[in-house]
Amino acid sequence: MAETSWNRGGPQPPTAPAAQTLPPRVVRTRVELEKLRDDARASQPLPPGDVRMLWCSPEGVASALEAIIHTTRWLLGEREWAPISRDLYPYPDLPVARVRLHAEDAIFGYKWPETSEWYAGAVKRTIEWATDTTTAERPLYE
């Protein structure tokens, strides 16, 4: 898949230095975002059935975990490329709501046909969780 090409020996995305300020609209703390990122990384070697994502089909787990990692790294300022579109934006002024819409466009097939619905769904869920402390569920259950 296109969103995972650098994990298969392709060119590496640029690495941005970690920043202290979080983007506007992000209400989760840096610690919460880092924990989600680290939990997703720790879940990658597990069999799909052992990963704590009830919303995700076993065949989509690898893509969803990768999306959670990409999205949290982007929100933390550790990754310059936006998930899905791979556009570059100045940190911390990230268009968080726009990337959520990109995820919805990919899910419903309006744009980015090379992006799996599981990857896009995890981007959407991660952004919803990062911007809402009242109703959004953590994309990877603790």
Disulfide bonds with the S-S distance in Angstrom:
none
